[in-house]
Structures are given as structure tokens and as C-alpha cells.
Amino acid sequence: MLEILIGQLKEVGVVDIVVVVHHLREKIEEYFGDGKEFGVKISYVLQPEMKGNAHALLCAEKFVENKF
């Protein structure tokens, strides 16, 4: 599912992607790496506790500040 989403983001021109990880973090980071193989740049942010989507966005806040 994540690979499909990354592909769709690339198709519309989004190539700088932040993925918030927790469960299976190591496997996700190992599979996607830095994103180069998929034609994008992927950064990872750890969500230390699974507290929902809003909390995940707060964890990634420093990556998306001033991007809009």
C-alpha cells in the first residue's frame, strides 16, 4: 500500500516525502531506504507512541514547516 502511495505522489510531482514510522519501522526503512530506487527522497520520523494521526503530524512538524 505504501509503495503505491509513494508512486502516486511521484506521478503528481511530490518527490520529497516524509514517512512517520512506528510499527515495523526497521522493515519499512530497509525496504524503501532513502527513496532513490523509487525516484523520490524519503525521510523518516519516529512516532514513539501510537497516539493517532494528529500526533503523527506533530512528530513530523519540523519536516513540513514553511513548506506551504
All heavy atoms as TSV, in Angstrom:
chain	resi	resn	atom	element	x	y	z
A	1	MET	N	N	0.834	-1.182	0.000
A	1	MET	CA	C	0.000	0.000	0.000
A	1	MET	C	C	0.881	1.248	0.000
A	1	MET	O	O	0.629	2.173	-0.763
A	1	MET	CB	C	-0.922	-0.021	1.222
A	1	MET	CG	C	-1.626	1.254	1.507
A	1	MET	SD	S	-3.175	1.608	0.716
A	1	MET	CE	C	-4.303	0.431	1.196
A	2	LEU	N	N	1.896	1.278	0.852
A	2	LEU	CA	C	2.773	2.447	0.928
A	2	LEU	C	C	3.527	2.659	-0.376
A	2	LEU	O	O	3.692	3.790	-0.830
A	2	LEU	CB	C	3.749	2.305	2.102
A	2	LEU	CG	C	4.623	3.504	2.426
A	2	LEU	CD1	C	3.794	4.766	2.645
A	2	LEU	CD2	C	5.469	3.208	3.656
A	3	GLU	N	N	3.930	1.585	-1.023
A	3	GLU	CA	C	4.628	1.702	-2.300
A	3	GLU	C	C	3.724	2.318	-3.367
A	3	GLU	O	O	4.163	3.150	-4.163
A	3	GLU	CB	C	5.129	0.339	-2.758
A	3	GLU	CG	C	5.996	0.409	-3.985
A	3	GLU	CD	C	6.665	-0.910	-4.329
A	3	GLU	OE1	O	6.683	-1.827	-3.495
A	3	GLU	OE2	O	7.174	-1.019	-5.457
A	4	ILE	N	N	2.466	1.950	-3.358
A	4	ILE	CA	C	1.502	2.525	-4.303
A	4	ILE	C	C	1.345	4.021	-4.035
A	4	ILE	O	O	1.362	4.836	-4.961
A	4	ILE	CB	C	0.144	1.803	-4.214
A	4	ILE	CG1	C	0.276	0.382	-4.754
A	4	ILE	CG2	C	-0.950	2.577	-4.957
A	4	ILE	CD1	C	-0.916	-0.506	-4.473
A	5	LEU	N	N	1.215	4.407	-2.767
A	5	LEU	CA	C	1.067	5.818	-2.419
A	5	LEU	C	C	2.299	6.620	-2.828
A	5	LEU	O	O	2.169	7.728	-3.367
A	5	LEU	CB	C	0.822	5.974	-0.921
A	5	LEU	CG	C	-0.527	5.463	-0.420
A	5	LEU	CD1	C	-0.560	5.483	1.105
A	5	LEU	CD2	C	-1.655	6.280	-0.990
A	6	ILE	N	N	3.471	6.071	-2.602
A	6	ILE	CA	C	4.698	6.766	-2.997
A	6	ILE	C	C	4.730	6.943	-4.513
A	6	ILE	O	O	5.078	8.014	-5.020
A	6	ILE	CB	C	5.937	6.018	-2.474
A	6	ILE	CG1	C	6.011	6.183	-0.942
A	6	ILE	CG2	C	7.217	6.512	-3.146
A	6	ILE	CD1	C	7.049	5.316	-0.265
A	7	GLY	N	N	4.338	5.918	-5.246
A	7	GLY	CA	C	4.283	6.012	-6.701
A	7	GLY	C	C	3.303	7.071	-7.172
A	7	GLY	O	O	3.586	7.827	-8.108
A	8	GLN	N	N	2.159	7.148	-6.524
A	8	GLN	CA	C	1.154	8.148	-6.892
A	8	GLN	C	C	1.630	9.561	-6.565
A	8	GLN	O	O	1.394	10.493	-7.341
A	8	GLN	CB	C	-0.172	7.852	-6.197
A	8	GLN	CG	C	-0.839	6.601	-6.728
A	8	GLN	CD	C	-2.078	6.216	-5.953
A	8	GLN	OE1	O	-2.241	6.555	-4.779
A	8	GLN	NE2	N	-2.960	5.468	-6.598
A	9	LEU	N	N	2.299	9.720	-5.447
A	9	LEU	CA	C	2.846	11.036	-5.106
A	9	LEU	C	C	3.874	11.463	-6.143
A	9	LEU	O	O	3.873	12.614	-6.591
A	9	LEU	CB	C	3.476	11.012	-3.708
A	9	LEU	CG	C	2.497	10.962	-2.541
A	9	LEU	CD1	C	3.232	10.667	-1.234
A	9	LEU	CD2	C	1.717	12.261	-2.439
A	10	LYS	N	N	4.722	10.534	-6.553
A	10	LYS	CA	C	5.736	10.838	-7.568
A	10	LYS	C	C	5.075	11.254	-8.880
A	10	LYS	O	O	5.515	12.195	-9.540
A	10	LYS	CB	C	6.646	9.634	-7.791
A	10	LYS	CG	C	7.724	9.898	-8.813
A	10	LYS	CD	C	8.538	8.658	-9.081
A	10	LYS	CE	C	9.466	8.917	-10.259
A	10	LYS	NZ	N	10.013	7.698	-10.782
A	11	GLU	N	N	4.011	10.556	-9.260
A	11	GLU	CA	C	3.315	10.859	-10.512
A	11	GLU	C	C	2.785	12.288	-10.554
A	11	GLU	O	O	2.712	12.883	-11.628
A	11	GLU	CB	C	2.141	9.893	-10.718
A	11	GLU	CG	C	2.561	8.515	-11.179
A	11	GLU	CD	C	1.365	7.595	-11.380
A	11	GLU	OE1	O	0.224	8.087	-11.541
A	11	GLU	OE2	O	1.580	6.376	-11.360
A	12	VAL	N	N	2.419	12.837	-9.401
A	12	VAL	CA	C	1.882	14.201	-9.378
A	12	VAL	C	C	2.948	15.225	-9.000
A	12	VAL	O	O	2.636	16.389	-8.736
A	12	VAL	CB	C	0.637	14.326	-8.464
A	12	VAL	CG1	C	-0.494	13.465	-8.978
A	12	VAL	CG2	C	0.977	14.011	-7.025
A	13	GLY	N	N	4.199	14.783	-8.943
A	13	GLY	CA	C	5.299	15.710	-8.734
A	13	GLY	C	C	5.805	15.869	-7.317
A	13	GLY	O	O	6.671	16.698	-7.061
A	14	VAL	N	N	5.262	15.103	-6.386
A	14	VAL	CA	C	5.750	15.161	-4.999
A	14	VAL	C	C	6.903	14.171	-4.881
A	14	VAL	O	O	6.709	12.965	-5.000
A	14	VAL	CB	C	4.637	14.805	-3.986
A	14	VAL	CG1	C	5.183	14.797	-2.567
A	14	VAL	CG2	C	3.471	15.763	-4.127
A	15	VAL	N	N	8.108	14.699	-4.683
A	15	VAL	CA	C	9.281	13.816	-4.634
A	15	VAL	C	C	10.032	13.896	-3.303
A	15	VAL	O	O	10.977	13.161	-3.083
A	15	VAL	CB	C	10.254	14.097	-5.802
A	15	VAL	CG1	C	9.610	13.734	-7.127
A	15	VAL	CG2	C	10.710	15.534	-5.792
A	16	ASP	N	N	9.613	14.775	-2.421
A	16	ASP	CA	C	10.207	14.896	-1.091
A	16	ASP	C	C	9.163	14.410	-0.088
A	16	ASP	O	O	8.191	15.114	0.195
A	16	ASP	CB	C	10.601	16.353	-0.823
A	16	ASP	CG	C	11.511	16.518	0.371
A	16	ASP	OD1	O	11.939	15.493	0.960
A	16	ASP	OD2	O	11.802	17.662	0.725
A	17	ILE	N	N	9.356	13.206	0.430
A	17	ILE	CA	C	8.325	12.524	1.212
A	17	ILE	C	C	8.820	12.254	2.625
A	17	ILE	O	O	9.959	11.829	2.825
A	17	ILE	CB	C	7.929	11.199	0.527
A	17	ILE	CG1	C	7.373	11.496	-0.869
A	17	ILE	CG2	C	6.940	10.407	1.372
A	17	ILE	CD1	C	7.162	10.268	-1.723
A	18	VAL	N	N	7.949	12.480	3.603
A	18	VAL	CA	C	8.227	12.158	4.999
A	18	VAL	C	C	7.291	11.028	5.407
A	18	VAL	O	O	6.074	11.124	5.219
A	18	VAL	CB	C	8.001	13.376	5.920
A	18	VAL	CG1	C	8.221	12.989	7.372
A	18	VAL	CG2	C	8.905	14.527	5.518
A	19	VAL	N	N	7.869	9.963	5.936
A	19	VAL	CA	C	7.080	8.816	6.392
A	19	VAL	C	C	7.218	8.722	7.910
A	19	VAL	O	O	8.336	8.637	8.429
A	19	VAL	CB	C	7.556	7.504	5.737
A	19	VAL	CG1	C	6.768	6.320	6.263
A	19	VAL	CG2	C	7.448	7.591	4.221
A	20	VAL	N	N	6.100	8.763	8.607
A	20	VAL	CA	C	6.102	8.600	10.060
A	20	VAL	C	C	5.999	7.107	10.336
A	20	VAL	O	O	5.089	6.436	9.840
A	20	VAL	CB	C	4.928	9.366	10.708
A	20	VAL	CG1	C	4.927	9.155	12.213
A	20	VAL	CG2	C	5.006	10.849	10.377
A	21	VAL	N	N	6.948	6.593	11.107
A	21	VAL	CA	C	7.015	5.151	11.355
A	21	VAL	C	C	6.922	4.848	12.841
A	21	VAL	O	O	7.259	5.660	13.691
A	21	VAL	CB	C	8.320	4.541	10.782
A	21	VAL	CG1	C	8.329	4.583	9.279
A	21	VAL	CG2	C	9.552	5.245	11.333
A	22	HIS	N	N	6.458	3.645	13.117
A	22	HIS	CA	C	6.450	3.095	14.480
A	22	HIS	C	C	6.511	1.580	14.333
A	22	HIS	O	O	7.578	1.015	14.350
A	22	HIS	CB	C	5.209	3.548	15.259
A	22	HIS	CG	C	5.173	2.987	16.649
A	22	HIS	ND1	N	5.900	3.535	17.675
A	22	HIS	CD2	C	4.537	1.925	17.178
A	22	HIS	CE1	C	5.703	2.824	18.779
A	22	HIS	NE2	N	4.867	1.845	18.488
A	23	HIS	N	N	5.362	0.960	14.123
A	23	HIS	CA	C	5.286	-0.491	13.968
A	23	HIS	C	C	6.011	-0.911	12.688
A	23	HIS	O	O	5.804	-0.316	11.636
A	23	HIS	CB	C	3.819	-0.929	13.936
A	23	HIS	CG	C	3.619	-2.394	13.808
A	23	HIS	ND1	N	3.966	-3.272	14.808
A	23	HIS	CD2	C	3.145	-3.137	12.796
A	23	HIS	CE1	C	3.695	-4.498	14.412
A	23	HIS	NE2	N	3.187	-4.447	13.195
A	24	LEU	N	N	6.872	-1.889	12.774
A	24	LEU	CA	C	7.669	-2.409	11.650
A	24	LEU	C	C	8.608	-1.352	11.061
A	24	LEU	O	O	8.951	-1.393	9.881
A	24	LEU	CB	C	6.766	-2.988	10.559
A	24	LEU	CG	C	5.894	-4.167	10.971
A	24	LEU	CD1	C	4.978	-4.583	9.836
A	24	LEU	CD2	C	6.724	-5.337	11.443
A	25	ARG	N	N	9.021	-0.427	11.882
A	25	ARG	CA	C	9.890	0.672	11.447
A	25	ARG	C	C	11.092	0.176	10.641
A	25	ARG	O	O	11.367	0.670	9.554
A	25	ARG	CB	C	10.362	1.447	12.670
A	25	ARG	CG	C	11.414	2.477	12.361
A	25	ARG	CD	C	11.997	3.054	13.618
A	25	ARG	NE	N	13.018	4.041	13.285
A	25	ARG	CZ	C	13.773	4.620	14.188
A	25	ARG	NH1	N	13.631	4.343	15.456
A	25	ARG	NH2	N	14.670	5.493	13.808
A	26	GLU	N	N	11.825	-0.785	11.193
A	26	GLU	CA	C	13.051	-1.250	10.556
A	26	GLU	C	C	12.777	-1.844	9.174
A	26	GLU	O	O	13.518	-1.585	8.228
A	26	GLU	CB	C	13.773	-2.281	11.435
A	26	GLU	CG	C	14.299	-1.724	12.740
A	26	GLU	CD	C	13.249	-1.683	13.854
A	26	GLU	OE1	O	12.135	-2.249	13.692
A	26	GLU	OE2	O	13.529	-1.049	14.890
A	27	LYS	N	N	11.713	-2.608	9.058
A	27	LYS	CA	C	11.388	-3.227	7.766
A	27	LYS	C	C	11.004	-2.180	6.732
A	27	LYS	O	O	11.383	-2.279	5.565
A	27	LYS	CB	C	10.265	-4.245	7.931
A	27	LYS	CG	C	10.708	-5.485	8.656
A	27	LYS	CD	C	9.625	-6.532	8.673
A	27	LYS	CE	C	10.120	-7.707	9.476
A	27	LYS	NZ	N	9.866	-8.975	8.874
A	28	ILE	N	N	10.257	-1.179	7.150
A	28	ILE	CA	C	9.838	-0.110	6.232
A	28	ILE	C	C	11.057	0.675	5.756
A	28	ILE	O	O	11.232	0.891	4.553
A	28	ILE	CB	C	8.807	0.825	6.914
A	28	ILE	CG1	C	7.510	0.060	7.172
A	28	ILE	CG2	C	8.560	2.072	6.065
A	28	ILE	CD1	C	6.540	0.767	8.091
A	29	GLU	N	N	11.916	1.059	6.683
A	29	GLU	CA	C	13.101	1.832	6.327
A	29	GLU	C	C	14.064	1.013	5.470
A	29	GLU	O	O	14.673	1.544	4.542
A	29	GLU	CB	C	13.798	2.352	7.581
A	29	GLU	CG	C	12.986	3.415	8.288
A	29	GLU	CD	C	13.656	3.970	9.533
A	29	GLU	OE1	O	14.836	3.659	9.801
A	29	GLU	OE2	O	12.992	4.722	10.258
A	30	GLU	N	N	14.166	-0.269	5.749
A	30	GLU	CA	C	15.035	-1.140	4.953
A	30	GLU	C	C	14.505	-1.289	3.527
A	30	GLU	O	O	15.253	-1.235	2.558
A	30	GLU	CB	C	15.152	-2.519	5.611
A	30	GLU	CG	C	16.038	-3.478	4.860
A	30	GLU	CD	C	16.092	-4.844	5.522
A	30	GLU	OE1	O	16.077	-4.905	6.770
A	30	GLU	OE2	O	16.134	-5.849	4.798
A	31	TYR	N	N	13.206	-1.448	3.389
A	31	TYR	CA	C	12.603	-1.658	2.071
A	31	TYR	C	C	12.695	-0.406	1.202
A	31	TYR	O	O	13.093	-0.473	0.042
A	31	TYR	CB	C	11.142	-2.090	2.215
A	31	TYR	CG	C	10.484	-2.385	0.894
A	31	TYR	CD1	C	10.674	-3.618	0.281
A	31	TYR	CD2	C	9.704	-1.439	0.245
A	31	TYR	CE1	C	10.091	-3.897	-0.946
A	31	TYR	CE2	C	9.117	-1.704	-0.976
A	31	TYR	CZ	C	9.312	-2.937	-1.564
A	31	TYR	OH	O	8.745	-3.204	-2.786
A	32	PHE	N	N	12.335	0.743	1.756
A	32	PHE	CA	C	12.275	1.974	0.967
A	32	PHE	C	C	13.591	2.751	0.969
A	32	PHE	O	O	13.816	3.560	0.070
A	32	PHE	CB	C	11.135	2.874	1.449
A	32	PHE	CG	C	9.776	2.313	1.135
A	32	PHE	CD1	C	9.017	1.720	2.120
A	32	PHE	CD2	C	9.266	2.365	-0.143
A	32	PHE	CE1	C	7.769	1.187	1.839
A	32	PHE	CE2	C	8.022	1.838	-0.445
A	32	PHE	CZ	C	7.275	1.245	0.560
A	33	GLY	N	N	14.416	2.542	1.970
A	33	GLY	CA	C	15.690	3.245	2.043
A	33	GLY	C	C	15.508	4.745	1.942
A	33	GLY	O	O	14.555	5.314	2.486
A	34	ASP	N	N	16.387	5.391	1.205
A	34	ASP	CA	C	16.295	6.847	1.051
A	34	ASP	C	C	15.331	7.258	-0.064
A	34	ASP	O	O	15.146	8.433	-0.337
A	34	ASP	CB	C	17.665	7.456	0.809
A	34	ASP	CG	C	18.320	6.988	-0.490
A	34	ASP	OD1	O	17.709	6.210	-1.248
A	34	ASP	OD2	O	19.466	7.406	-0.729
A	35	GLY	N	N	14.718	6.268	-0.717
A	35	GLY	CA	C	13.734	6.538	-1.764
A	35	GLY	C	C	14.305	6.627	-3.163
A	35	GLY	O	O	13.559	6.670	-4.144
A	36	LYS	N	N	15.624	6.650	-3.279
A	36	LYS	CA	C	16.264	6.827	-4.588
A	36	LYS	C	C	15.795	5.783	-5.600
A	36	LYS	O	O	15.539	6.104	-6.763
A	36	LYS	CB	C	17.780	6.768	-4.425
A	36	LYS	CG	C	18.550	7.090	-5.673
A	36	LYS	CD	C	20.051	7.120	-5.391
A	36	LYS	CE	C	20.806	7.506	-6.643
A	36	LYS	NZ	N	22.252	7.563	-6.390
A	37	GLU	N	N	15.663	4.559	-5.161
A	37	GLU	CA	C	15.215	3.477	-6.044
A	37	GLU	C	C	13.803	3.723	-6.582
A	37	GLU	O	O	13.425	3.222	-7.631
A	37	GLU	CB	C	15.259	2.142	-5.295
A	37	GLU	CG	C	14.914	0.942	-6.130
A	37	GLU	CD	C	15.040	-0.358	-5.362
A	37	GLU	OE1	O	15.951	-0.484	-4.529
A	37	GLU	OE2	O	14.207	-1.257	-5.595
A	38	PHE	N	N	13.025	4.520	-5.859
A	38	PHE	CA	C	11.648	4.817	-6.251
A	38	PHE	C	C	11.522	6.188	-6.915
A	38	PHE	O	O	10.427	6.637	-7.239
A	38	PHE	CB	C	10.729	4.733	-5.023
A	38	PHE	CG	C	10.716	3.369	-4.408
A	38	PHE	CD1	C	11.623	3.040	-3.390
A	38	PHE	CD2	C	9.846	2.390	-4.840
A	38	PHE	CE1	C	11.635	1.782	-2.831
A	38	PHE	CE2	C	9.851	1.123	-4.281
A	38	PHE	CZ	C	10.750	0.818	-3.279
A	39	GLY	N	N	12.657	6.875	-7.079
A	39	GLY	CA	C	12.653	8.171	-7.734
A	39	GLY	C	C	12.199	9.323	-6.865
A	39	GLY	O	O	11.766	10.360	-7.373
A	40	VAL	N	N	12.281	9.136	-5.541
A	40	VAL	CA	C	11.875	10.173	-4.597
A	40	VAL	C	C	12.927	10.272	-3.491
A	40	VAL	O	O	13.848	9.471	-3.430
A	40	VAL	CB	C	10.489	9.878	-3.979
A	40	VAL	CG1	C	9.396	9.856	-5.034
A	40	VAL	CG2	C	10.499	8.568	-3.202
A	41	LYS	N	N	12.748	11.248	-2.613
A	41	LYS	CA	C	13.602	11.364	-1.429
A	41	LYS	C	C	12.719	11.118	-0.214
A	41	LYS	O	O	11.738	11.837	-0.007
A	41	LYS	CB	C	14.225	12.751	-1.343
A	41	LYS	CG	C	15.074	12.934	-0.114
A	41	LYS	CD	C	15.600	14.357	-0.013
A	41	LYS	CE	C	16.362	14.495	1.296
A	41	LYS	NZ	N	15.936	15.630	2.057
A	42	ILE	N	N	13.063	10.092	0.569
A	42	ILE	CA	C	12.250	9.740	1.734
A	42	ILE	C	C	13.021	10.035	3.011
A	42	ILE	O	O	14.176	9.629	3.163
A	42	ILE	CB	C	11.839	8.257	1.712
A	42	ILE	CG1	C	11.019	7.951	0.460
A	42	ILE	CG2	C	11.051	7.899	2.973
A	42	ILE	CD1	C	10.639	6.491	0.295
A	43	SER	N	N	12.362	10.749	3.921
A	43	SER	CA	C	12.860	10.969	5.274
A	43	SER	C	C	11.908	10.243	6.219
A	43	SER	O	O	10.713	10.108	5.928
A	43	SER	CB	C	12.871	12.456	5.612
A	43	SER	OG	O	13.677	13.164	4.706
A	44	TYR	N	N	12.440	9.806	7.337
A	44	TYR	CA	C	11.634	9.064	8.306
A	44	TYR	C	C	11.585	9.800	9.631
A	44	TYR	O	O	12.569	10.405	10.055
A	44	TYR	CB	C	12.223	7.669	8.536
A	44	TYR	CG	C	12.251	6.830	7.298
A	44	TYR	CD1	C	13.382	6.793	6.493
A	44	TYR	CD2	C	11.142	6.100	6.900
A	44	TYR	CE1	C	13.410	6.042	5.331
A	44	TYR	CE2	C	11.161	5.337	5.742
A	44	TYR	CZ	C	12.300	5.311	4.970
A	44	TYR	OH	O	12.323	4.579	3.819
A	45	VAL	N	N	10.422	9.725	10.272
A	45	VAL	CA	C	10.230	10.297	11.594
A	45	VAL	C	C	9.635	9.202	12.464
A	45	VAL	O	O	8.655	8.558	12.073
A	45	VAL	CB	C	9.255	11.494	11.554
A	45	VAL	CG1	C	8.971	12.002	12.950
A	45	VAL	CG2	C	9.801	12.601	10.689
A	46	LEU	N	N	10.224	9.004	13.626
A	46	LEU	CA	C	9.702	8.009	14.563
A	46	LEU	C	C	8.583	8.615	15.396
A	46	LEU	O	O	8.744	9.685	15.985
A	46	LEU	CB	C	10.817	7.504	15.485
A	46	LEU	CG	C	10.362	6.550	16.585
A	46	LEU	CD1	C	9.792	5.258	15.984
A	46	LEU	CD2	C	11.515	6.246	17.520
A	47	GLN	N	N	7.470	7.930	15.432
A	47	GLN	CA	C	6.376	8.278	16.347
A	47	GLN	C	C	6.559	7.334	17.542
A	47	GLN	O	O	6.244	6.150	17.447
A	47	GLN	CB	C	5.015	8.079	15.690
A	47	GLN	CG	C	3.867	8.485	16.579
A	47	GLN	CD	C	2.512	8.261	15.923
A	47	GLN	OE1	O	2.369	7.480	14.993
A	47	GLN	NE2	N	1.510	8.945	16.427
A	48	PRO	N	N	7.107	7.830	18.666
A	48	PRO	CA	C	7.471	6.947	19.768
A	48	PRO	C	C	6.303	6.154	20.349
A	48	PRO	O	O	6.484	5.027	20.787
A	48	PRO	CB	C	8.067	7.877	20.817
A	48	PRO	CG	C	8.019	9.248	20.275
A	48	PRO	CD	C	7.392	9.221	18.927
A	49	GLU	N	N	5.129	6.747	20.342
A	49	GLU	CA	C	3.928	6.060	20.807
A	49	GLU	C	C	2.830	6.273	19.780
A	49	GLU	O	O	2.685	7.366	19.251
A	49	GLU	CB	C	3.455	6.623	22.144
A	49	GLU	CG	C	4.432	6.435	23.289
A	49	GLU	CD	C	3.890	7.061	24.557
A	49	GLU	OE1	O	2.811	6.636	25.001
A	49	GLU	OE2	O	4.540	7.990	25.065
A	50	MET	N	N	2.064	5.241	19.516
A	50	MET	CA	C	0.980	5.364	18.536
A	50	MET	C	C	-0.199	6.072	19.206
A	50	MET	O	O	-0.985	5.452	19.911
A	50	MET	CB	C	0.605	3.983	18.005
A	50	MET	CG	C	1.735	3.356	17.211
A	50	MET	SD	S	1.386	1.704	16.615
A	50	MET	CE	C	0.104	2.044	15.427
A	51	LYS	N	N	-0.279	7.372	18.950
A	51	LYS	CA	C	-1.320	8.195	19.564
A	51	LYS	C	C	-2.249	8.808	18.526
A	51	LYS	O	O	-2.904	9.800	18.796
A	51	LYS	CB	C	-0.685	9.311	20.392
A	51	LYS	CG	C	0.067	8.823	21.599
A	51	LYS	CD	C	0.579	10.011	22.383
A	51	LYS	CE	C	1.273	9.587	23.650
A	51	LYS	NZ	N	1.768	10.750	24.400
A	52	GLY	N	N	-2.260	8.270	17.320
A	52	GLY	CA	C	-3.176	8.757	16.306
A	52	GLY	C	C	-2.515	9.627	15.254
A	52	GLY	O	O	-1.336	9.962	15.330
A	53	ASN	N	N	-3.313	9.970	14.245
A	53	ASN	CA	C	-2.814	10.723	13.099
A	53	ASN	C	C	-2.356	12.136	13.443
A	53	ASN	O	O	-1.351	12.616	12.920
A	53	ASN	CB	C	-3.877	10.788	12.003
A	53	ASN	CG	C	-4.157	9.428	11.412
A	53	ASN	OD1	O	-3.317	8.549	11.442
A	53	ASN	ND2	N	-5.354	9.251	10.883
A	54	ALA	N	N	-3.086	12.810	14.303
A	54	ALA	CA	C	-2.705	14.174	14.667
A	54	ALA	C	C	-1.347	14.169	15.367
A	54	ALA	O	O	-0.502	15.030	15.111
A	54	ALA	CB	C	-3.764	14.814	15.555
A	55	HIS	N	N	-1.115	13.202	16.217
A	55	HIS	CA	C	0.172	13.087	16.899
A	55	HIS	C	C	1.276	12.777	15.896
A	55	HIS	O	O	2.391	13.307	16.008
A	55	HIS	CB	C	0.113	12.016	17.993
A	55	HIS	CG	C	1.386	11.887	18.759
A	55	HIS	ND1	N	2.290	10.876	18.525
A	55	HIS	CD2	C	1.916	12.659	19.730
A	55	HIS	CE1	C	3.322	11.030	19.330
A	55	HIS	NE2	N	3.119	12.095	20.081
A	56	ALA	N	N	0.991	11.941	14.907
A	56	ALA	CA	C	1.983	11.637	13.867
A	56	ALA	C	C	2.379	12.910	13.127
A	56	ALA	O	O	3.563	13.130	12.847
A	56	ALA	CB	C	1.424	10.596	12.890
A	57	LEU	N	N	1.416	13.758	12.830
A	57	LEU	CA	C	1.720	15.036	12.171
A	57	LEU	C	C	2.579	15.931	13.053
A	57	LEU	O	O	3.500	16.585	12.570
A	57	LEU	CB	C	0.428	15.758	11.787
A	57	LEU	CG	C	-0.317	15.180	10.601
A	57	LEU	CD1	C	-1.664	15.872	10.429
A	57	LEU	CD2	C	0.503	15.296	9.339
A	58	LEU	N	N	2.300	15.933	14.332
A	58	LEU	CA	C	3.126	16.719	15.251
A	58	LEU	C	C	4.563	16.198	15.272
A	58	LEU	O	O	5.509	16.982	15.345
A	58	LEU	CB	C	2.540	16.698	16.662
A	58	LEU	CG	C	1.315	17.562	16.892
A	58	LEU	CD1	C	0.746	17.324	18.296
A	58	LEU	CD2	C	1.650	19.029	16.701
A	59	CYS	N	N	4.739	14.892	15.195
A	59	CYS	CA	C	6.076	14.309	15.174
A	59	CYS	C	C	6.847	14.752	13.929
A	59	CYS	O	O	8.069	14.901	13.965
A	59	CYS	CB	C	6.000	12.783	15.213
A	59	CYS	SG	S	5.408	12.117	16.778
A	60	ALA	N	N	6.145	14.963	12.832
A	60	ALA	CA	C	6.782	15.335	11.557
A	60	ALA	C	C	6.791	16.843	11.326
A	60	ALA	O	O	7.244	17.299	10.285
A	60	ALA	CB	C	6.063	14.643	10.408
A	61	GLU	N	N	6.348	17.602	12.295
A	61	GLU	CA	C	6.176	19.047	12.128
A	61	GLU	C	C	7.428	19.740	11.604
A	61	GLU	O	O	7.355	20.581	10.705
A	61	GLU	CB	C	5.759	19.672	13.457
A	61	GLU	CG	C	5.500	21.142	13.393
A	61	GLU	CD	C	5.013	21.702	14.724
A	61	GLU	OE1	O	5.326	21.122	15.785
A	61	GLU	OE2	O	4.318	22.729	14.676
A	62	LYS	N	N	8.605	19.408	12.113
A	62	LYS	CA	C	9.819	20.111	11.692
A	62	LYS	C	C	10.141	19.859	10.214
A	62	LYS	O	O	10.831	20.639	9.591
A	62	LYS	CB	C	11.012	19.726	12.565
A	62	LYS	CG	C	11.519	18.324	12.367
A	62	LYS	CD	C	12.739	18.074	13.246
A	62	LYS	CE	C	13.276	16.686	12.957
A	62	LYS	NZ	N	14.495	16.421	13.695
A	63	PHE	N	N	9.613	18.779	9.648
A	63	PHE	CA	C	9.859	18.475	8.243
A	63	PHE	C	C	8.937	19.233	7.302
A	63	PHE	O	O	9.234	19.378	6.125
A	63	PHE	CB	C	9.722	16.973	7.969
A	63	PHE	CG	C	10.863	16.173	8.496
A	63	PHE	CD1	C	10.846	15.659	9.769
A	63	PHE	CD2	C	11.977	15.942	7.698
A	63	PHE	CE1	C	11.918	14.924	10.259
A	63	PHE	CE2	C	13.049	15.203	8.172
A	63	PHE	CZ	C	13.022	14.693	9.460
A	64	VAL	N	N	7.796	19.672	7.805
A	64	VAL	CA	C	6.821	20.323	6.931
A	64	VAL	C	C	6.635	21.801	7.227
A	64	VAL	O	O	5.870	22.460	6.557
A	64	VAL	CB	C	5.445	19.600	6.985
A	64	VAL	CG1	C	5.548	18.208	6.421
A	64	VAL	CG2	C	4.889	19.564	8.395
A	65	GLU	N	N	7.329	22.342	8.196
A	65	GLU	CA	C	7.233	23.770	8.487
A	65	GLU	C	C	7.634	24.577	7.263
A	65	GLU	O	O	8.591	24.272	6.564
A	65	GLU	CB	C	8.159	24.136	9.646
A	65	GLU	CG	C	7.682	23.624	10.986
A	65	GLU	CD	C	8.643	23.983	12.106
A	65	GLU	OE1	O	9.866	23.984	11.877
A	65	GLU	OE2	O	8.150	24.274	13.198
A	66	ASN	N	N	6.872	25.600	7.012
A	66	ASN	CA	C	7.143	26.554	5.917
A	66	ASN	C	C	7.185	25.903	4.548
A	66	ASN	O	O	7.838	26.411	3.645
A	66	ASN	CB	C	8.456	27.305	6.177
A	66	ASN	CG	C	8.427	28.029	7.500
A	66	ASN	OD1	O	7.433	28.664	7.856
A	66	ASN	ND2	N	9.506	27.922	8.244
A	67	LYS	N	N	6.520	24.799	4.342
A	67	LYS	CA	C	6.504	24.128	3.034
A	67	LYS	C	C	5.279	24.554	2.220
A	67	LYS	O	O	5.187	24.227	1.062
A	67	LYS	CB	C	6.494	22.611	3.200
A	67	LYS	CG	C	7.710	22.060	3.884
A	67	LYS	CD	C	8.901	22.065	2.970
A	67	LYS	CE	C	10.076	21.416	3.702
A	67	LYS	NZ	N	11.271	21.393	2.983
A	68	PHE	N	N	4.337	25.252	2.855
A	68	PHE	CA	C	3.115	25.626	2.154
A	68	PHE	C	C	3.044	27.105	1.938
A	68	PHE	O	O	3.458	27.916	2.602
A	68	PHE	CB	C	1.890	25.143	2.918
A	68	PHE	CG	C	1.890	23.662	3.121
A	68	PHE	CD1	C	2.313	23.104	4.304
A	68	PHE	CD2	C	1.485	22.823	2.092
A	68	PHE	CE1	C	2.311	21.729	4.489
A	68	PHE	CE2	C	1.482	21.453	2.278
A	68	PHE	CZ	C	1.892	20.908	3.477
